[in-house]
Amino acid sequence: MNEVRKEFVMKALEAGQSFAALCREYGVSRKTGYKWKLRAMDDGLKGLREHSRRPRSSPKQLDEETVCALIRLKMAHPGWGPKKVCEVHRRQHGKTPSVSSCHRVLRRAGLVEARRRRASRPQARLSTSLATRASNDVWTVDFKGWWRLGNGQRCEPLTVRDAHSRFLLAVRLPKSARYADIRAEFERLFTQYGLPKVIHSDNGSPFASVQAPLGVSRLSAWWICLGIQVDRSRPAHPQDNGAHERMHRDLEAEVARQVQPDAKTQQAAFDVWREEYNWQRPHEALKGRTPGDVYQKSNRTMPAAGAELDYGKGFFVRKINRVGLVAWRGERIFVSSALAGLRVGLKIADHTTLEVWLNYLQVGTIDLQTSSFRGAPSRPTEAARLSA
């Protein structure tokens, strides 16, 4: 290209040469032709080399103080991306550079990696029963995969999250995964935050039981007695609770990989991380706000201990005994040990069938001819219970 320019300039400097015709011959505009000619006259042939297009000054270039502040934020929170770093910088300083500028600074500092693009594949999704409009519409619950602490103790934290606000209600290391210990954790949460409308879980213990009608476990039976609706992911479909699983990835990257010596120290690390997650970390889905900015406690309080379910007219109230039997007109019929100690409502459907209800949920029917219980094939709605 330089040789073409040199040839053009040499001809342009000759006397009697038509400049317009010369430009047409070399296929360049007259503006470009004059630029080459003037450069050659000012700097000689070396002036024909390609010049850098980088501006000599950049009035919008980030100052050193801003660059250092962005890098400090990123190093303090390695799991945060440029969007979160920018939002926190804006809160602290009142203004912030664009996300692209922040990304450029962090990339040059070697603090972000290029994201690999994944091929888009269509997937069957659960028709969302988890659509939320306000805090406490849905709580999601799960256990984070376990690991060993420094003393060899098994660590498997229970995590509870409000689906609407993303507020982490609990990251707790219970004594065990048994019913009594997990119920104690939820009693604490219900006392502190009130009751949600729905609790969404997977199909594992203690949230569900494969042997009980409708998968009702002792824990979920207690939730139903409190008026909480129970919702579950499809078996082997963790994407049905995808937002909760995404939170677990952050927990894995920022806490679980730093193994603590014992349970007390590990719980302290959970508490610090939960505080940051709720009150410092901005969420894109919340338009840069934190979960703590959005979450509000429920106005549904936990009933007093000993409060009995009111089934209304047309129901015979019976208590399931400790081995899962219910008494009806001199006979004892097995229903489910998951309902042991709870009061169910029995309603006569016809001369051979007795419906069995646990609060709003019909768990099955009793065949009076064979004195046998059959679990409900599907879950009725709460509206069906109220109109029954």
C-alpha positions as CSV (number, residue, x, y, z in Angstrom):
1,M,0.0,0.0,0.0
2,N,2.9,2.4,0.8
3,E,4.3,1.8,-2.7
4,V,1.0,2.8,-4.3
5,R,0.9,6.0,-2.2
6,K,4.5,6.8,-3.2
7,E,3.7,6.4,-6.8
8,F,0.6,8.6,-6.5
9,V,2.5,11.4,-4.7
10,M,5.4,11.3,-7.2
11,K,3.0,11.8,-10.1
12,A,0.9,14.4,-8.2
13,L,4.1,16.5,-7.7
14,E,4.8,16.6,-11.4
15,A,4.0,19.8,-13.2
16,G,1.0,19.8,-15.5
17,Q,-0.6,16.7,-14.0
18,S,-4.4,16.7,-13.7
19,F,-5.0,16.0,-10.0
20,A,-8.7,14.9,-10.5
21,A,-7.7,12.5,-13.3
22,L,-4.9,11.1,-11.2
23,C,-7.3,10.4,-8.3
24,R,-9.7,8.6,-10.7
25,E,-6.8,6.6,-12.0
26,Y,-5.8,5.3,-8.5
27,G,-9.4,5.0,-7.3
28,V,-9.2,7.4,-4.4
29,S,-11.2,10.5,-3.4
30,R,-9.7,13.9,-4.0
31,K,-9.8,14.4,-0.2
32,T,-7.6,11.3,0.4
33,G,-5.3,12.3,-2.5
34,Y,-4.7,15.8,-1.0
35,K,-4.1,14.2,2.4
36,W,-1.3,12.0,0.9
37,K,0.2,14.9,-1.0
38,L,0.3,17.2,2.0
39,R,1.8,14.5,4.2
40,A,4.6,13.9,1.7
41,M,5.3,17.7,1.4
42,D,5.5,18.1,5.2
43,D,7.2,14.8,6.3
44,G,8.6,13.4,3.1
45,L,7.8,9.8,2.0
46,K,7.9,8.6,5.6
47,G,4.7,10.6,6.2
48,L,2.8,8.2,3.9
49,R,2.9,5.4,6.5
50,E,-0.4,4.4,8.2
51,H,-1.0,6.6,11.2
52,S,-2.6,5.3,14.4
53,R,-6.3,6.1,14.8
54,R,-6.0,6.2,18.5
55,P,-7.0,9.6,19.9
56,R,-4.2,11.7,21.2
57,S,-6.2,12.5,24.4
58,S,-9.2,10.7,26.0
59,P,-11.2,13.1,28.2
60,K,-13.4,10.3,29.4
61,Q,-10.6,8.0,30.4
62,L,-11.0,6.5,33.9
63,D,-8.8,8.2,36.5
64,E,-6.4,6.1,38.6
65,E,-8.5,6.4,41.8
66,T,-11.6,4.9,40.0
67,V,-9.5,2.1,38.5
68,C,-8.0,1.2,41.8
69,A,-11.5,1.3,43.5
70,L,-12.9,-1.1,40.9
71,I,-10.0,-3.5,41.3
72,R,-10.2,-3.5,45.1
73,L,-14.0,-4.3,44.9
74,K,-13.3,-7.2,42.5
75,M,-10.5,-8.6,44.6
76,A,-12.7,-8.4,47.8
77,H,-15.5,-10.3,46.0
78,P,-13.9,-12.7,43.4
79,G,-17.3,-14.2,42.5
80,W,-18.8,-10.9,41.4
81,G,-18.9,-9.9,37.7
82,P,-18.5,-6.3,36.3
83,K,-22.3,-5.5,36.7
84,K,-22.2,-6.1,40.5
85,V,-18.9,-4.4,40.9
86,C,-20.2,-1.3,39.0
87,E,-23.4,-1.2,41.1
88,V,-21.6,-1.4,44.4
89,H,-19.1,1.3,43.2
90,R,-22.1,3.5,42.3
91,R,-23.5,3.1,45.8
92,Q,-20.2,4.0,47.5
93,H,-19.2,6.9,45.2
94,G,-22.5,8.2,43.8
95,K,-21.4,7.7,40.2
96,T,-19.7,4.9,38.3
97,P,-18.2,4.1,34.8
98,S,-20.2,2.0,32.4
99,V,-20.3,-1.8,32.7
100,S,-18.2,-2.1,29.6
101,S,-15.5,0.2,31.0
102,C,-15.5,-1.7,34.3
103,H,-15.2,-5.0,32.4
104,R,-12.2,-3.6,30.4
105,V,-10.5,-2.5,33.6
106,L,-11.0,-5.9,35.2
107,R,-9.9,-7.8,32.1
108,R,-6.7,-5.8,31.7
109,A,-6.0,-6.6,35.4
110,G,-6.5,-10.3,34.7
111,L,-9.5,-10.5,37.0
112,V,-12.2,-11.7,34.6
113,E,-12.2,-14.5,32.1
114,A,-13.9,-14.7,28.7
115,R,-17.2,-16.5,29.0
116,R,-17.7,-19.5,26.9
117,R,-20.9,-19.5,24.9
118,R,-23.0,-22.6,25.2
119,A,-25.2,-23.9,22.4
120,S,-28.8,-23.2,23.0
121,R,-30.9,-26.3,23.4
122,P,-34.7,-26.4,23.8
123,Q,-35.7,-28.0,27.1
124,A,-39.0,-29.0,28.6
125,R,-39.8,-26.7,31.5
126,L,-42.1,-27.0,34.4
127,S,-45.2,-24.9,33.8
128,T,-44.4,-22.4,36.4
129,S,-46.3,-22.8,39.6
130,L,-43.5,-20.7,41.1
131,A,-44.6,-17.4,39.6
132,T,-44.3,-14.8,42.5
133,R,-45.6,-11.3,42.9
134,A,-44.5,-10.6,46.5
135,S,-42.2,-11.7,49.3
136,N,-43.2,-15.0,50.9
137,D,-45.3,-16.2,47.9
138,V,-42.8,-19.0,47.5
139,W,-39.9,-20.2,49.7
140,T,-37.5,-22.6,48.1
141,V,-35.6,-25.1,50.2
142,D,-32.8,-27.6,49.7
143,F,-29.6,-29.1,51.1
144,K,-26.3,-28.0,49.6
145,G,-24.1,-31.0,48.6
146,W,-22.1,-32.1,51.6
147,W,-18.3,-32.0,52.3
148,R,-16.0,-32.9,55.2
149,L,-14.8,-30.3,57.7
150,G,-11.3,-30.2,59.0
151,N,-12.2,-32.4,61.9
152,G,-13.8,-35.0,59.6
153,Q,-17.4,-34.0,60.4
154,R,-20.0,-34.1,57.6
155,C,-21.1,-30.6,56.6
156,E,-24.5,-30.4,54.7
157,P,-26.1,-27.0,55.1
158,L,-29.8,-26.4,54.8
159,T,-30.6,-23.4,52.6
160,V,-34.0,-21.5,52.5
161,R,-34.6,-18.7,50.1
162,D,-37.5,-16.3,49.2
163,A,-38.1,-16.8,45.5
164,H,-39.4,-13.2,44.9
165,S,-36.8,-11.2,46.6
166,R,-33.9,-13.7,46.4
167,F,-33.5,-13.1,50.2
168,L,-31.6,-15.9,51.9
169,L,-33.6,-16.8,55.0
170,A,-31.2,-19.4,56.2
171,V,-27.9,-21.1,55.5
172,R,-27.8,-23.3,58.5
173,L,-25.8,-26.4,59.6
174,P,-28.4,-28.4,61.5
175,K,-27.5,-31.1,64.0
176,S,-28.8,-33.7,61.5
177,A,-31.2,-34.1,58.6
178,R,-33.8,-35.8,60.7
179,Y,-37.3,-34.5,61.0
180,A,-37.0,-33.1,64.6
181,D,-33.9,-31.1,63.8
182,I,-35.2,-29.7,60.5
183,R,-38.5,-28.9,62.0
184,A,-36.7,-26.9,64.8
185,E,-35.0,-24.9,62.0
186,F,-38.3,-24.1,60.3
187,E,-40.0,-23.2,63.6
188,R,-37.2,-20.6,64.1
189,L,-37.7,-19.2,60.6
190,F,-41.5,-19.1,60.9
191,T,-41.2,-17.3,64.2
192,Q,-38.8,-14.8,62.8
193,Y,-40.2,-14.2,59.2
194,G,-43.8,-15.6,59.3
195,L,-45.4,-18.2,57.1
196,P,-45.0,-18.4,53.3
197,K,-47.8,-19.4,51.0
198,V,-45.8,-22.1,49.2
199,I,-42.7,-24.1,50.0
200,H,-40.9,-25.6,47.0
201,S,-38.5,-28.5,47.5
202,D,-37.1,-31.5,45.7
203,N,-38.3,-35.1,46.3
204,G,-35.7,-36.1,48.9
205,S,-35.9,-36.7,52.6
206,P,-37.1,-35.1,54.8
207,F,-39.1,-32.9,52.4
208,A,-40.9,-35.8,50.8
209,S,-41.5,-39.6,51.2
210,V,-41.7,-42.0,48.4
211,Q,-43.8,-44.4,50.4
212,A,-46.4,-41.9,51.7
213,P,-49.5,-40.8,49.8
214,L,-48.8,-37.8,47.5
215,G,-45.2,-38.1,48.8
216,V,-46.2,-36.4,52.1
217,S,-43.4,-36.7,54.7
218,R,-43.7,-35.8,58.4
219,L,-42.1,-32.4,57.7
220,S,-44.4,-31.5,54.7
221,A,-47.4,-32.8,56.6
222,W,-46.6,-30.3,59.3
223,W,-46.3,-27.5,56.7
224,I,-49.7,-28.5,55.3
225,C,-51.3,-28.4,58.8
226,L,-50.0,-24.8,59.0
227,G,-51.8,-23.9,55.8
228,I,-48.6,-23.9,53.6
229,Q,-49.0,-25.4,50.1
230,V,-46.3,-27.9,49.1
231,D,-44.7,-27.8,45.7
232,R,-42.0,-30.1,44.4
233,S,-39.6,-30.3,41.5
234,R,-40.0,-33.1,39.0
235,P,-37.8,-36.1,39.8
236,A,-34.3,-35.7,38.3
237,H,-35.1,-32.1,37.1
238,P,-33.0,-29.7,39.3
239,Q,-33.7,-26.9,36.7
240,D,-37.2,-26.7,38.2
241,N,-35.5,-25.0,41.1
242,G,-32.8,-23.4,39.0
243,A,-32.5,-20.1,40.9
244,H,-31.8,-22.0,44.1
245,E,-29.2,-24.2,42.4
246,R,-27.6,-21.0,41.0
247,M,-27.3,-19.7,44.6
248,H,-25.7,-23.0,45.6
249,R,-23.0,-22.4,42.9
250,D,-22.1,-19.1,44.5
251,L,-22.0,-20.8,47.9
252,E,-19.8,-23.5,46.6
253,A,-17.4,-21.0,45.0
254,E,-17.2,-18.5,47.8
255,V,-17.6,-20.5,51.0
256,A,-17.6,-24.3,50.6
257,R,-14.2,-24.4,48.9
258,Q,-12.6,-22.9,52.0
259,V,-12.9,-25.8,54.4
260,Q,-13.3,-24.8,58.0
261,P,-11.9,-26.7,61.0
262,D,-15.2,-27.4,62.7
263,A,-19.0,-26.8,62.6
264,K,-18.9,-23.6,64.7
265,T,-16.4,-21.9,62.5
266,Q,-18.2,-23.1,59.4
267,Q,-21.5,-21.7,60.6
268,A,-19.8,-18.3,61.3
269,A,-18.6,-18.3,57.7
270,F,-22.1,-19.1,56.4
271,D,-23.5,-16.2,58.5
272,V,-20.9,-13.7,57.1
273,W,-21.6,-14.8,53.5
274,R,-25.4,-14.7,54.0
275,E,-25.1,-11.1,55.3
276,E,-23.2,-10.1,52.2
277,Y,-25.5,-11.9,49.9
278,N,-28.6,-10.3,51.4
279,W,-27.4,-6.7,52.0
280,Q,-24.4,-6.0,49.8
281,R,-24.6,-8.1,46.6
282,P,-26.7,-6.3,43.9
283,H,-29.0,-8.6,41.8
284,E,-29.6,-7.9,38.1
285,A,-33.1,-9.4,38.4
286,L,-33.8,-6.8,41.2
287,K,-32.6,-3.9,39.0
288,G,-29.4,-3.6,41.0
289,R,-31.1,-3.7,44.4
290,T,-30.1,-6.2,47.1
291,P,-32.5,-8.9,48.4
292,G,-32.6,-7.1,51.8
293,D,-33.9,-4.0,50.0
294,V,-36.9,-5.9,48.6
295,Y,-37.8,-8.6,51.2
296,Q,-40.6,-8.0,53.7
297,K,-41.7,-10.3,56.4
298,S,-44.9,-12.3,56.1
299,N,-48.1,-11.1,57.9
300,R,-49.1,-14.7,58.4
301,T,-47.9,-15.8,61.8
302,M,-47.3,-19.3,63.0
303,P,-50.4,-20.7,65.0
304,A,-49.9,-21.1,68.7
305,A,-48.8,-24.5,69.9
306,G,-51.7,-26.9,70.3
307,A,-54.0,-25.1,67.8
308,E,-56.3,-27.7,66.2
309,L,-57.4,-27.8,62.5
310,D,-61.0,-26.8,61.9
311,Y,-62.4,-29.0,59.1
312,G,-65.9,-27.5,59.3
313,K,-69.3,-29.1,58.7
314,G,-69.5,-32.5,57.1
315,F,-66.2,-33.8,58.4
316,F,-65.4,-36.3,61.2
317,V,-62.2,-35.4,62.9
318,R,-59.9,-38.3,63.8
319,K,-56.3,-38.4,65.1
320,I,-53.8,-40.7,63.4
321,N,-52.1,-42.8,66.0
322,R,-48.3,-43.2,66.4
323,V,-48.1,-46.1,63.9
324,G,-50.3,-44.5,61.2
325,L,-53.8,-46.0,62.0
326,V,-57.1,-44.1,62.0
327,A,-60.2,-45.3,63.8
328,W,-63.6,-45.5,62.1
329,R,-66.6,-47.2,63.6
330,G,-64.7,-49.8,65.5
331,E,-62.1,-50.5,62.9
332,R,-58.5,-49.3,62.7
333,I,-57.3,-48.6,59.2
334,F,-53.7,-47.9,58.2
335,V,-53.3,-44.5,56.4
336,S,-49.6,-43.4,56.7
337,S,-47.0,-43.2,59.5
338,A,-46.0,-39.8,58.1
339,L,-49.3,-38.5,59.5
340,A,-48.8,-39.9,63.0
341,G,-50.2,-37.7,65.7
342,L,-52.0,-35.4,63.3
343,R,-55.8,-34.8,63.1
344,V,-57.4,-35.6,59.7
345,G,-60.9,-34.9,58.4
346,L,-63.0,-37.8,57.2
347,K,-65.8,-37.1,54.9
348,I,-68.4,-39.6,53.6
349,A,-68.3,-39.5,49.8
350,D,-70.8,-42.4,49.3
351,H,-71.9,-45.6,51.1
352,T,-68.6,-47.3,50.2
353,T,-66.0,-44.5,50.2
354,L,-64.6,-42.2,52.9
355,E,-62.4,-39.2,51.9
356,V,-59.3,-38.5,54.0
357,W,-58.2,-34.8,54.2
358,L,-55.2,-33.2,55.8
359,N,-56.2,-29.6,56.2
360,Y,-56.8,-28.4,52.6
361,L,-55.3,-31.5,50.9
362,Q,-57.2,-34.7,50.2
363,V,-54.5,-37.4,50.8
364,G,-56.7,-40.4,49.7
365,T,-59.8,-42.4,50.3
366,I,-60.8,-45.4,52.4
367,D,-62.8,-48.3,50.9
368,L,-65.3,-49.1,53.6
369,Q,-66.0,-52.6,52.0
370,T,-62.4,-53.7,52.3
371,S,-61.3,-51.3,55.1
372,S,-58.3,-50.3,53.1
373,F,-56.7,-46.9,52.3
374,R,-55.8,-45.7,48.8
375,G,-53.6,-42.6,48.2
376,A,-55.0,-39.8,46.1
377,P,-53.9,-40.1,42.4
378,S,-53.3,-36.3,42.1
379,R,-53.4,-33.3,44.3
380,P,-56.6,-31.2,44.5
381,T,-56.5,-27.5,44.7
382,E,-57.1,-25.6,47.8
383,A,-60.2,-24.1,46.2
384,A,-61.6,-27.7,45.9
385,R,-61.1,-28.3,49.6
386,L,-62.8,-25.0,50.5
387,S,-65.8,-25.8,48.4
388,A,-66.1,-29.4,49.6
